[in-house]
Amino acid sequence: MRFPRLLGAAVVAVLAAGLPTTAQAAEAGTPCPGVAARCVDGQLTDGTPYTFAKPARWNGAVLVDLDFAAGGLSSALTASLLARGYAVGGTTRTITGWNIAQAIDNQAAALGRFEAAFGRARYAIAEGRSMGGMVVAGVAQVHPGRFDAAIPMCGGLGGAVGQWNQKLDTVFTLKTLLFKDTALPVTGIPADVPGLQQQWVSVMTSAQTTAAGQARIALAAAIGQLPGWGLAADGTTTPVPDGRDVDGVEQGMFLALAGGPLPYLGQAVSSRRAIEQLAGGNPSWNTGVDYARQLSMAAPGQQDVVRRLYERAGLDLRADLGRLAAEPRVHADPAAVRFLERGIVFTGDLRIPVLTVNGTGDQISTVAQQQSYGALVRQAGNETLLRQTYVQTAGHCTYTTGEQQGAIDRMLTRLRTGHWPDTAPRTMNALAAAADGVRGRYLPYTPPRFNRMYPPSASR
């Protein structure tokens, strides 16, 4: 069932004067630089830039993306979408940053600006990657009256509170077992973020040269539910390690934490600093967390790698888990937690169709968070509105143009027919290849259960 989209206050004011006629809409905006479309841009009331591009032969669908105004017009995906008749556009995160609630509302406001210029869209689709994926899932929950569908790609769908608790677990484990005698902070990130990022990469690189360091790196990665697969320092994809290849999986864990162009620890430092500044304190805690239990929730293959590496290093895994249990816990600032909660806490309350896409080797938006989102949707009885897909790719949001185009085209079919089309990997890969000639990498996949579901009662 397609729910009618309600109008926000900003759009009501526009419509009071009348939406553009077909002829007016055809002439709205100005020619877009570098693409065959007409563009409209400007700023929302909070100063956030927005940009939209509409092709001459518009299919009636518009995609609204958190990050489009920051270079999206020149992307290969935009060229592909415009050629297929989609209007595309959106905002930037430059003003809102980790103020997720404001970013969510901005997507609805930006849609209003598009429709004021070009006329009402038949299908309004929220779509985005990374933080944009989290915002898109938030749009589906908060603004189902304004949007018809949502496509969160590589988004932190454990929600901001759960996601940052999970990151705390990883860093806390590393600090306790490997770097306790260093000044590396777990929370309270200082202003010199680049310096701290380099310190983390440096000490991790040194730890990786020892058997004990490798064992404890693997333990921290397994507790944090990181992939055992990562990108090389130059950003190239490494081979997918065989699950029985202990050294290959551990190397992948190390690369996820400290390698590639966007290491987990680098983002954990920079974004935590930004969040702490906005929230006025630390929003994460590990009081009451049992890290032995966390390890038991890791993928079985990763648990096996940890055990074998501990045996090789001559270390006692139970003793290290005991050290983690005895270490003084990190307490959250309640006001900072409330700040993240206001951003978005996912409840599973869906009124519009949602199609998620996530990489199995994503070190930033860990794939276990997709399990959390799906579980909440099922608990709320809305599973018919959700489809979840997975792509075998390492790194954060490393999809091909065709893989993204295929997901968007499937959602348009869902909206046009009122029924889900086939989203099985074989079909998605055929769509991806047809879009850009590159073989798709969708695959059957079941993510592990997210170990920091928030609120905790949702995991029962």
Secondary structure, DSSP 8 states (H G I E B T S, - for coil): --------HHHHHHHHT----HHHHHH-SEE-TTSSSEEEEEE-TTS-EEEEEE-SS--SEEEEETTTTTTGGGSHHHHHHHHTT-EEEE--STTTTT-HHHHHHHHHHHHHHHHHHH---SEEEEEEETHHHHHHHHHHHH-TTT-SEEEEES--TTHHHHHHHHHHHHHHHHHHHT-TTS---SSS--S-HHHHHHHHHHHHHHHTTSHHHHHHHHHHHHHTT--S--B-TTS-B-----TT-HHHHHHHHHHHHH-SSS-HHHHHHHHHHHHHHHHTS-----TT--HHHHHHTS-HHHHHHHHHHHHHHT--HHHHHHHHHHS------HHHHHHHHHH-------SS-EEEEEEEE-SSS-THHHHHHHHHHHHTT-GGGEEEEEEEEESTT---HHHHHHHHHHHHHHHHHSS-----HHHHHHHHHHHHSS---B--------TT-SSGGGG-
